[in-house]
Amino acid sequence: MVAPISPFTATPPGTSARCRAVQGFTLIELMVVVAVIAILAALAIPSYYRYMLRANRVAAEAVMLDMSSAQERYMIDSRQYTTSNALLGYGALPDTVSPNYTIAVATSSGPPPSYTITATPIGNQTRDSGCGTLKLGSNGSKTASGTSTTCWKR
């Protein structure tokens, strides 16, 4: 039978004074954990934002390249380029692109006829100042208004 614990006893039977002293974390231990979490967050959050900007840019580039292909098909059928996104199959931009870019098509009747597809960043994508506005020309030229040289996925 186990001996009852008396409220007047300094330590319960079978335990040492050292075990009784360990009751939780010290303030120093908690502050070390908070500091480690802060350092990890300081490294991870900016990297995550850069990844999201790059992913949004790649999605816009994919739509622009698809619009370029549609523009060439439209040229074969109609013997002219169009400025209408709807005629190119994009009445509305995909959900992955529409919150981050507006995409417009400008044409020139030539000679030779040409077009330029322009993706202008909006919302949070404006933080991508290294690339800025993306342009795709009918001659295959891929440019960006920013200073970065790695804006277009290769």
Sequence and secondary structure as in RCSB ss.txt:
>XXXX:A:sequence
MVAPISPFTATPPGTSARCRAVQGFTLIELMVVVAVIAILAALAIPSYYRYMLRANRVAAEAVMLDMSSAQERYM
IDSRQYTTSNALLGYGALPDTVSPNYTIAVATSSGPPPSYTITATPIGNQTRDSGCGTLKLGSNGSKTASGTSTT
CWKR
>XXXX:A:secstr
      TT SS TT  HHHHH  S  HHHHHHHHHHHHHHHHHHHHHHHHHHHHHHHHHHHHHHHHHHHHHHHHH
HHHSS    TGGGT SS  TTTTTTEEEEEEEE  SS EEEEEEEE GGGGG TTT SEEEETTS EEESSS S 
 S  
